[in-house]
Amino acid sequence: MHDFIDKFLLESKKNTHITQNIDGFHYSKRLSSQIFELHGSVGSAHCLNCKTVYDPDFFFKNHVQSTGSCLCPNCKAGLVKVSTISFGQKLDEEILRKSFLAASRCDVLICMGTSLMVSPANSIPKISRKSNSKVVILNKEATPFDNEADLVINGDLEKIYEKIK
């Protein structure tokens, strides 16, 4: 699978969505291979030991409520938690690698609703810029990368969207 994703990213110019949001509002099953959730998602849960993936609602209703435990029914050794990155937990290196690869291959990078202060996500515009991509920043406030962007629009994202759609 690793090689397939690399080939897809290297040979295609499809839109890729790299996000730090965990709420899943951006998620589309049809485009799931093009969405990289740097901080995970509340839409899934997994065992911290064996990595078995669970639907969080199903796991809670059918396991936690009946057993009172978050212990993984598969390996019986690890706890199951929502698949988000907790404070102090490392980002998924594969997701980060795919994100950096996509950023290095894009024609235009659009950064929306981000302060570009959180590392390592704040390096994505730099990676795109090194590859001669155009960088557009749409954000309520100024970011540290504004001086290097090709276009910066500051304001409420909903109002910006209404004007450019």
ZADO-1210 file (C-alpha; in nm, 4 decimals, padded with zeros to 6 digits):
<atoms>
<atom x="00.0000" y="00.0000" z="00.0000" code="MET" pos="1"/>
<atom x="00.2888" y="00.2334" z="00.0853" code="HIS" pos="2"/>
<atom x="00.4218" y="00.2153" z="-00.2746" code="ASP" pos="3"/>
<atom x="00.0751" y="00.2645" z="-00.4244" code="PHE" pos="4"/>
<atom x="00.0163" y="00.5857" z="-00.2267" code="ILE" pos="5"/>
<atom x="00.3617" y="00.7181" z="-00.3193" code="ASP" pos="6"/>
<atom x="00.2976" y="00.6403" z="-00.6870" code="LYS" pos="7"/>
<atom x="-00.0456" y="00.8067" z="-00.6680" code="PHE" pos="8"/>
<atom x="00.0998" y="01.1214" z="-00.5104" code="LEU" pos="9"/>
<atom x="00.3979" y="01.1365" z="-00.7434" code="LEU" pos="10"/>
<atom x="00.2051" y="01.0793" z="-01.0652" code="GLU" pos="11"/>
<atom x="-00.1230" y="01.2584" z="-01.0083" code="SER" pos="12"/>
<atom x="-00.2289" y="01.6137" z="-00.9552" code="LYS" pos="13"/>
<atom x="-00.5416" y="01.5325" z="-00.7566" code="LYS" pos="14"/>
<atom x="-00.6481" y="01.7531" z="-00.4721" code="ASN" pos="15"/>
<atom x="-00.5144" y="01.6495" z="-00.1358" code="THR" pos="16"/>
<atom x="-00.6553" y="01.7732" z="00.1924" code="HIS" pos="17"/>
<atom x="-00.4067" y="01.7946" z="00.4799" code="ILE" pos="18"/>
<atom x="-00.5754" y="01.8852" z="00.8058" code="THR" pos="19"/>
<atom x="-00.5054" y="01.9282" z="01.1733" code="GLN" pos="20"/>
<atom x="-00.8790" y="01.9171" z="01.2510" code="ASN" pos="21"/>
<atom x="-01.0038" y="01.6092" z="01.4346" code="ILE" pos="22"/>
<atom x="-01.3787" y="01.6715" z="01.4009" code="ASP" pos="23"/>
<atom x="-01.4217" y="01.4866" z="01.0706" code="GLY" pos="24"/>
<atom x="-01.6297" y="01.7618" z="00.9070" code="PHE" pos="25"/>
<atom x="-01.3879" y="01.7592" z="00.6122" code="HIS" pos="26"/>
<atom x="-01.4113" y="01.3825" z="00.5653" code="TYR" pos="27"/>
<atom x="-01.5454" y="01.2207" z="00.2499" code="SER" pos="28"/>
<atom x="-01.5420" y="00.8413" z="00.2104" code="LYS" pos="29"/>
<atom x="-01.5111" y="00.8864" z="-00.1669" code="ARG" pos="30"/>
<atom x="-01.1948" y="01.0969" z="-00.1225" code="LEU" pos="31"/>
<atom x="-01.0532" y="00.9241" z="00.1854" code="SER" pos="32"/>
<atom x="-00.7244" y="00.8368" z="00.0115" code="SER" pos="33"/>
<atom x="-00.6701" y="01.2085" z="-00.0481" code="GLN" pos="34"/>
<atom x="-00.7340" y="01.3239" z="00.3107" code="ILE" pos="35"/>
<atom x="-00.4441" y="01.3266" z="00.5549" code="PHE" pos="36"/>
<atom x="-00.5514" y="01.3892" z="00.9140" code="GLU" pos="37"/>
<atom x="-00.2335" y="01.4931" z="01.0952" code="LEU" pos="38"/>
<atom x="-00.3933" y="01.4841" z="01.4394" code="HIS" pos="39"/>
<atom x="-00.6202" y="01.1856" z="01.3775" code="GLY" pos="40"/>
<atom x="-00.9980" y="01.1811" z="01.3935" code="SER" pos="41"/>
<atom x="-01.2804" y="01.1298" z="01.6396" code="VAL" pos="42"/>
<atom x="-01.4411" y="00.9141" z="01.3685" code="GLY" pos="43"/>
<atom x="-01.2396" y="00.6069" z="01.4621" code="SER" pos="44"/>
<atom x="-01.0808" y="00.4392" z="01.7622" code="ALA" pos="45"/>
<atom x="-00.7915" y="00.1964" z="01.7852" code="HIS" pos="46"/>
<atom x="-00.6093" y="-00.0291" z="02.0273" code="CYS" pos="47"/>
<atom x="-00.2871" y="00.1250" z="02.1544" code="LEU" pos="48"/>
<atom x="-00.1285" y="-00.2221" z="02.1559" code="ASN" pos="49"/>
<atom x="-00.2408" y="-00.4205" z="01.8488" code="CYS" pos="50"/>
<atom x="-00.3711" y="-00.1226" z="01.6442" code="LYS" pos="51"/>
<atom x="-00.7087" y="-00.2881" z="01.5710" code="THR" pos="52"/>
<atom x="-00.9475" y="-00.0178" z="01.4477" code="VAL" pos="53"/>
<atom x="-01.2980" y="00.0234" z="01.5902" code="TYR" pos="54"/>
<atom x="-01.5966" y="00.2462" z="01.5288" code="ASP" pos="55"/>
<atom x="-01.6020" y="00.4557" z="01.8502" code="PRO" pos="56"/>
<atom x="-01.9819" y="00.4531" z="01.8926" code="ASP" pos="57"/>
<atom x="-02.0069" y="00.0800" z="01.8289" code="PHE" pos="58"/>
<atom x="-01.7148" y="00.0053" z="02.0643" code="PHE" pos="59"/>
<atom x="-01.8631" y="00.2166" z="02.3429" code="PHE" pos="60"/>
<atom x="-02.2175" y="00.0791" z="02.3096" code="LYS" pos="61"/>
<atom x="-02.1217" y="-00.2841" z="02.2526" code="ASN" pos="62"/>
<atom x="-01.8119" y="-00.3201" z="02.4666" code="HIS" pos="63"/>
<atom x="-01.7549" y="-00.0434" z="02.7206" code="VAL" pos="64"/>
<atom x="-02.1156" y="-00.0277" z="02.8381" code="GLN" pos="65"/>
<atom x="-02.1416" y="-00.4043" z="02.8786" code="SER" pos="66"/>
<atom x="-01.7956" y="-00.4750" z="03.0266" code="THR" pos="67"/>
<atom x="-01.7074" y="-00.1415" z="03.1855" code="GLY" pos="68"/>
<atom x="-01.3654" y="-00.1703" z="03.0260" code="SER" pos="69"/>
<atom x="-01.1739" y="-00.0076" z="02.7411" code="CYS" pos="70"/>
<atom x="-00.9497" y="-00.3143" z="02.7108" code="LEU" pos="71"/>
<atom x="-00.9179" y="-00.4337" z="02.3525" code="CYS" pos="72"/>
<atom x="-01.1295" y="-00.7460" z="02.2910" code="PRO" pos="73"/>
<atom x="-00.8866" y="-00.8513" z="02.0169" code="ASN" pos="74"/>
<atom x="-00.5513" y="-00.8605" z="02.1992" code="CYS" pos="75"/>
<atom x="-00.6816" y="-00.8227" z="02.5564" code="LYS" pos="76"/>
<atom x="-00.3670" y="-00.6238" z="02.6384" code="ALA" pos="77"/>
<atom x="-00.4144" y="-00.2694" z="02.5095" code="GLY" pos="78"/>
<atom x="-00.6581" y="00.0095" z="02.5742" code="LEU" pos="79"/>
<atom x="-00.8824" y="00.1358" z="02.2963" code="VAL" pos="80"/>
<atom x="-00.8912" y="00.5129" z="02.2527" code="LYS" pos="81"/>
<atom x="-01.0305" y="00.7568" z="01.9991" code="VAL" pos="82"/>
<atom x="-00.7829" y="00.7907" z="01.7114" code="SER" pos="83"/>
<atom x="-00.6738" y="01.1442" z="01.7897" code="THR" pos="84"/>
<atom x="-00.3279" y="01.2593" z="01.8873" code="ILE" pos="85"/>
<atom x="-00.3120" y="01.3330" z="02.2581" code="SER" pos="86"/>
<atom x="-00.0722" y="01.5832" z="02.4113" code="PHE" pos="87"/>
<atom x="00.2780" y="01.4345" z="02.4095" code="GLY" pos="88"/>
<atom x="00.1851" y="01.1618" z="02.1596" code="GLN" pos="89"/>
<atom x="00.3814" y="01.1495" z="01.8321" code="LYS" pos="90"/>
<atom x="00.2133" y="01.2163" z="01.5007" code="LEU" pos="91"/>
<atom x="00.1673" y="00.9199" z="01.2688" code="ASP" pos="92"/>
<atom x="00.4915" y="00.9241" z="01.0689" code="GLU" pos="93"/>
<atom x="00.3291" y="00.7703" z="00.7614" code="GLU" pos="94"/>
<atom x="00.0564" y="01.0373" z="00.7482" code="ILE" pos="95"/>
<atom x="00.3198" y="01.3078" z="00.7959" code="LEU" pos="96"/>
<atom x="00.5378" y="01.1601" z="00.5201" code="ARG" pos="97"/>
<atom x="00.2430" y="01.1433" z="00.2775" code="LYS" pos="98"/>
<atom x="00.1492" y="01.5027" z="00.3655" code="SER" pos="99"/>
<atom x="00.5000" y="01.6290" z="00.2998" code="PHE" pos="100"/>
<atom x="00.5145" y="01.4352" z="-00.0274" code="LEU" pos="101"/>
<atom x="00.1810" y="01.5799" z="-00.1417" code="ALA" pos="102"/>
<atom x="00.2967" y="01.9309" z="-00.0451" code="ALA" pos="103"/>
<atom x="00.6152" y="01.8879" z="-00.2457" code="SER" pos="104"/>
<atom x="00.4131" y="01.7859" z="-00.5553" code="ARG" pos="105"/>
<atom x="00.1327" y="02.0409" z="-00.5569" code="CYS" pos="106"/>
<atom x="00.0838" y="02.3266" z="-00.8002" code="ASP" pos="107"/>
<atom x="-00.1035" y="02.5403" z="-00.5480" code="VAL" pos="108"/>
<atom x="-00.1164" y="02.5049" z="-00.1701" code="LEU" pos="109"/>
<atom x="-00.4119" y="02.6702" z="-00.0001" code="ILE" pos="110"/>
<atom x="-00.3742" y="02.7131" z="00.3764" code="CYS" pos="111"/>
<atom x="-00.7098" y="02.7828" z="00.5367" code="MET" pos="112"/>
<atom x="-00.7877" y="02.8712" z="00.8954" code="GLY" pos="113"/>
<atom x="-00.4450" y="02.8043" z="01.0390" code="THR" pos="114"/>
<atom x="-00.2057" y="03.0238" z="01.2314" code="SER" pos="115"/>
<atom x="00.0846" y="02.8224" z="01.0846" code="LEU" pos="116"/>
<atom x="00.2340" y="02.8200" z="01.4339" code="MET" pos="117"/>
<atom x="00.2067" y="02.4472" z="01.5106" code="VAL" pos="118"/>
<atom x="00.4989" y="02.2304" z="01.4104" code="SER" pos="119"/>
<atom x="00.5477" y="02.0220" z="01.2005" code="PRO" pos="120"/>
<atom x="00.2366" y="02.1266" z="01.0027" code="ALA" pos="121"/>
<atom x="00.3747" y="02.4785" z="00.9726" code="ASN" pos="122"/>
<atom x="00.6560" y="02.3426" z="00.7544" code="SER" pos="123"/>
<atom x="00.4107" y="02.2377" z="00.4803" code="ILE" pos="124"/>
<atom x="00.4038" y="02.5824" z="00.3096" code="PRO" pos="125"/>
<atom x="00.7855" y="02.5885" z="00.3149" code="LYS" pos="126"/>
<atom x="00.7980" y="02.2452" z="00.1501" code="ILE" pos="127"/>
<atom x="00.5547" y="02.3613" z="-00.1201" code="SER" pos="128"/>
<atom x="00.7427" y="02.6840" z="-00.1751" code="ARG" pos="129"/>
<atom x="01.0743" y="02.4951" z="-00.2216" code="LYS" pos="130"/>
<atom x="00.9017" y="02.3018" z="-00.5009" code="SER" pos="131"/>
<atom x="00.7928" y="02.6269" z="-00.6689" code="ASN" pos="132"/>
<atom x="00.4267" y="02.5863" z="-00.5776" code="SER" pos="133"/>
<atom x="00.2014" y="02.8851" z="-00.5385" code="LYS" pos="134"/>
<atom x="00.0983" y="02.9406" z="-00.1768" code="VAL" pos="135"/>
<atom x="-00.2332" y="03.1006" z="-00.0807" code="VAL" pos="136"/>
<atom x="-00.3197" y="03.1777" z="00.2818" code="ILE" pos="137"/>
<atom x="-00.6792" y="03.2361" z="00.3893" code="LEU" pos="138"/>
<atom x="-00.6922" y="03.3111" z="00.7596" code="ASN" pos="139"/>
<atom x="-00.8593" y="03.5420" z="01.0066" code="LYS" pos="140"/>
<atom x="-00.5246" y="03.6813" z="01.1239" code="GLU" pos="141"/>
<atom x="-00.1727" y="03.7224" z="00.9883" code="ALA" pos="142"/>
<atom x="00.0615" y="03.4220" z="00.9921" code="THR" pos="143"/>
<atom x="00.4414" y="03.3985" z="01.0083" code="PRO" pos="144"/>
<atom x="00.4418" y="03.2802" z="00.6455" code="PHE" pos="145"/>
<atom x="00.2399" y="03.5695" z="00.4960" code="ASP" pos="146"/>
<atom x="00.5471" y="03.7465" z="00.3535" code="ASN" pos="147"/>
<atom x="00.6394" y="03.4373" z="00.1519" code="GLU" pos="148"/>
<atom x="00.2881" y="03.3590" z="00.0228" code="ALA" pos="149"/>
<atom x="00.1701" y="03.4507" z="-00.3267" code="ASP" pos="150"/>
<atom x="-00.1690" y="03.5598" z="-00.1977" code="LEU" pos="151"/>
<atom x="-00.2952" y="03.6347" z="00.1526" code="VAL" pos="152"/>
<atom x="-00.6564" y="03.7105" z="00.2383" code="ILE" pos="153"/>
<atom x="-00.7309" y="03.7866" z="00.6014" code="ASN" pos="154"/>
<atom x="-01.0875" y="03.7650" z="00.7240" code="GLY" pos="155"/>
<atom x="-01.3629" y="03.5307" z="00.8319" code="ASP" pos="156"/>
<atom x="-01.3402" y="03.2103" z="00.6228" code="LEU" pos="157"/>
<atom x="-01.7153" y="03.1932" z="00.5632" code="GLU" pos="158"/>
<atom x="-01.7147" y="03.5465" z="00.4211" code="LYS" pos="159"/>
<atom x="-01.4042" y="03.4756" z="00.2122" code="ILE" pos="160"/>
<atom x="-01.5664" y="03.1582" z="00.0774" code="TYR" pos="161"/>
<atom x="-01.8851" y="03.3455" z="-00.0177" code="GLU" pos="162"/>
<atom x="-01.6786" y="03.5923" z="-00.2216" code="LYS" pos="163"/>
<atom x="-01.4603" y="03.3375" z="-00.4056" code="ILE" pos="164"/>
<atom x="-01.7019" y="03.0477" z="-00.4709" code="LYS" pos="165"/>
</atoms>
